[in-house]
């Protein structure tokens, strides 16, 4: 299944992508599971799947996409996970996963505008694979880790590089600077998340193109590491890091500008696209 969060004139909801339409699960299951995070918390995926044959309630063209889990408790990102990206940034590769967090209002959904802030012109793109937690756990072993994955989606880690040099929290959390979507493809449809092709395009030009098999810390590695220090909860979003090709690693640097269009496509997961606007 492809599960997404969206809004219409009737309000926020969530549903299943069915062809070029959406089956509105909020309309059908909202009294039990008000949103997609609640569906995961209640282990309601089978109830959702039973409705997959229903007629769509909305066309995809008629909805506003929200980030996949708009009310995620945690959005955790891996700072360096591809060796070539560390090299292009002039950084040593970490001996353990390098983590930072994003706040929910740093992200928007597919086809919503991302915002270059007033405070900086050093607005960079980082295309990433993200995964979403399906069930709670603490001290999860690598052997059991994949049982805790609900699904996968493309992720834009928008980075304001000059502020990032002062504070990672600041540089990674400008309002509406990143995105997540367009939907979550459930884990049963992805045979191997470590064998997906990630392509980032800026104004149609390919700027990043790498297989997730080059990730140093795998999805199970990340889950095992993070769950050592904090319990994971359904709906938590974890982004796995970006490959080489980012704007800051180029000479001269390639910053995103108002009027640009950024697209992150991952094989089997769809294409996340956003237009860049000025704050």
C-alpha positions in Angstrom: 0.0 0.0 0.0 0.9 3.6 -0.4 -0.4 5.6 2.6 -0.5 9.4 2.8 -1.7 12.3 4.8 -3.6 15.1 3.0 -6.1 17.9 3.3 -9.1 19.0 1.4 -11.8 21.6 2.0 -13.3 19.2 4.5 -10.1 19.2 6.6 -7.1 16.9 7.2 -7.3 13.2 6.6 -5.2 10.2 5.4 -5.7 7.5 3.0 -4.5 4.9 0.5 -3.3 5.9 -3.0 -5.4 4.0 -5.5 -4.3 4.7 -9.1 -4.8 8.5 -9.6 -7.0 8.8 -6.6 -7.2 8.4 -2.8 -9.3 6.2 -0.6 -10.2 8.4 2.4 -9.4 6.3 5.5 -10.1 9.2 7.7 -13.7 9.1 6.5 -13.9 5.3 7.1 -11.7 4.7 10.1 -11.4 8.1 11.7 -13.5 7.4 14.8 -11.0 4.6 15.6 -7.8 6.0 14.0 -8.0 9.7 13.6 -4.8 10.0 11.6 -2.0 7.9 10.1 0.1 7.9 13.2 -2.9 6.6 15.2 -3.4 3.9 12.5 0.2 2.7 13.1 -0.1 3.0 16.9 -3.3 0.8 16.8 -1.7 -1.7 14.4 -4.6 -0.9 12.0 -2.7 -1.6 8.8 -4.7 -4.8 8.1 -8.0 -2.9 8.5 -6.7 -0.3 6.0 -5.6 -3.0 3.6 -9.1 -4.5 3.7 -10.4 -1.2 2.2 -7.9 -1.0 -0.6 -10.4 -2.2 -3.2 -12.9 0.6 -2.5 -13.5 3.4 -5.0 -11.3 6.5 -4.5 -12.9 9.5 -2.7 -10.6 12.1 -4.1 -8.4 12.5 -7.1 -4.7 13.2 -6.3 -5.0 16.5 -8.2 -7.7 17.6 -5.8 -5.8 17.1 -2.5 -3.1 19.1 -0.7 -0.3 16.7 0.3 0.9 16.9 3.9 4.1 15.4 5.2 3.6 11.7 5.7 3.3 11.9 9.5 2.3 15.5 10.2 2.3 14.9 14.0 5.4 12.7 14.3 6.8 12.6 17.9 10.3 12.4 16.5 12.0 13.2 13.3 15.6 11.9 13.5 18.2 12.4 10.8 21.6 10.8 10.2 24.1 13.5 9.5 26.8 11.5 7.5 26.1 8.0 6.1 27.7 8.0 2.6 31.5 8.2 2.7 31.7 10.3 -0.5 29.4 12.9 1.1 31.7 13.2 4.1 34.7 13.6 1.8 33.0 16.4 -0.3 32.2 18.2 3.0 35.8 17.8 4.3 34.6 15.9 7.3 35.9 12.7 9.0 33.5 9.8 8.7 31.9 9.1 12.1 32.7 6.0 14.1 29.0 5.9 15.1 25.9 7.3 13.5 25.9 11.1 13.7 22.4 12.3 14.6 20.3 15.4 14.7 16.6 16.1 14.9 14.1 18.1 12.9 11.0 19.7 14.2 7.7 19.0 12.4 7.2 22.5 11.1 10.6 22.3 9.3 8.8 20.0 6.9 6.1 20.3 4.3 4.4 17.7 2.0 4.8 16.9 -1.7 4.1 19.9 -4.0 4.0 22.3 -1.1 6.5 25.2 -1.3 9.8 25.0 0.5 11.1 28.3 1.8 14.5 29.9 1.4 14.8 32.0 4.6 15.3 35.7 4.7 18.4 35.1 6.9 20.5 33.3 4.4 21.1 32.5 0.7 23.1 29.3 1.5 20.0 27.0 1.1 21.1 23.5 0.2 19.4 20.3 -1.0 19.9 16.8 0.5 17.9 14.0 -1.0 17.4 11.0 1.4 15.6 7.8 2.0 13.5 7.9 5.1 11.7 5.2 7.0 8.8 5.2 9.4 8.5 3.2 12.6 5.5 0.8 12.9 5.6 -0.5 16.5 7.3 0.6 19.7 10.5 -0.7 21.0 13.6 -0.1 23.1 17.0 -1.9 22.8 15.9 -3.4 19.5 18.4 -5.8 18.0 19.6 -5.5 14.3 18.0 -9.0 13.8 14.6 -7.7 14.9 14.8 -4.2 13.6 13.0 -4.6 10.3 9.9 -5.8 12.2 9.6 -2.2 13.4 9.5 -0.6 10.0 6.1 0.5 8.6 7.4 1.8 5.3 9.6 4.2 3.3 9.5 7.5 1.5 11.7 10.2 -0.1 12.9 13.0 2.2 14.3 16.5 1.5 16.7 17.6 4.2 16.8 21.3 3.4 20.0 22.7 5.0 20.9 26.4 5.6 24.6 25.9 5.6 26.0 29.1 7.1 23.6 28.7 10.1 24.5 25.0 10.2 28.1 26.0 10.8 27.0 27.9 13.9 24.4 25.3 15.1 23.2 22.1 13.5 19.8 22.6 15.2 19.4 26.0 13.6 20.7 25.1 10.2 18.4 22.1 9.9 15.2 23.6 11.3 14.2 26.7 9.4 10.5 26.6 9.0 9.3 24.8 5.9 12.9 24.2 4.7 12.4 20.5 4.0 9.8 18.0 3.0 8.7 14.4 3.3 6.5 12.4 0.9 4.6 12.1 -1.3 3.5 8.9 0.6 4.8 6.0 2.6 5.2 2.8 0.6 4.6 0.0 3.1 7.5 -2.3 3.9 5.9 -5.4 2.4 6.3 -3.8 -1.1 10.0 -3.1 -0.7 12.1 -6.2 -0.9 15.4 -4.5 0.0 15.6 -0.9 1.2 19.4 -1.1 0.8 19.0 -1.6 -3.0 17.1 1.5 -4.1 18.2 4.2 -6.5 18.0 7.7 -5.2 18.1 10.6 -7.7 17.8 14.3 -6.8 17.1 16.8 -9.6 17.3 20.6 -9.4 15.4 22.3 -12.2 15.5 19.0 -14.1 19.3 18.5 -13.8 20.5 15.4 -11.9 22.6 16.6 -8.9 22.6 13.4 -6.8 22.4 9.8 -8.1 23.3 7.0 -5.8 22.1 3.6 -4.7 21.2 3.1 -1.0 23.5 0.1 -1.0 26.2 2.7 -0.4 24.7 3.6 3.0 27.3 2.7 5.6 24.8 2.5 8.5 21.9 0.3 7.3 18.3 0.7 8.4 18.7 -2.1 11.1 21.9 -0.5 12.3 20.2 2.9 12.7 17.2 1.4 14.6 19.5 -0.6 16.9 21.6 2.5 17.7 18.8 4.9 18.2 16.7 2.5 20.3 19.6 2.2 22.7 19.0 5.8 24.0 15.3 6.4 23.4 12.2 4.3 22.9 10.9 4.3 19.3 7.2 4.9 18.7 4.9 4.3 15.8 5.1 7.2 13.4 8.6 8.2 14.2 10.4 9.3 11.0 14.1 8.5 10.5 16.0 9.9 7.5 19.1 7.9 6.6 21.5 10.5 5.2 22.3 12.0 1.9 24.8 10.9 -0.8 27.4 13.2 -2.5 26.5 16.0 -4.9 25.0 18.5 -2.4 25.3 22.2 -3.2 27.8 22.9 -0.5 30.3 20.4 -1.9 30.5 22.0 -5.3 32.9 24.7 -6.6 31.3 27.1 -6.8 28.5 26.1 -4.4 25.1 25.5 -5.8 22.4 27.0 -3.6 18.7 26.6 -4.2 17.0 29.9 -5.3 13.4 31.1 -5.3 11.8 29.8 -8.5 13.8 26.6 -8.4 12.1 23.1 -8.4 13.7 20.3 -6.4 12.7 16.6 -6.9 13.8 13.6 -5.0 12.9 10.3 -6.7 13.6 6.8 -5.2 12.9 3.7 -7.1 9.7 2.0 -5.9 8.8 4.9 -3.6 7.8 7.7 -6.0 9.0 11.3 -6.5 8.9 14.1 -3.9 8.7 17.5 -5.6 8.7 21.0 -4.2 9.0 24.5 -5.6 11.3 27.0 -3.8 10.0 30.3 -2.7 11.4 33.3 -0.8 10.3 33.8 2.8 
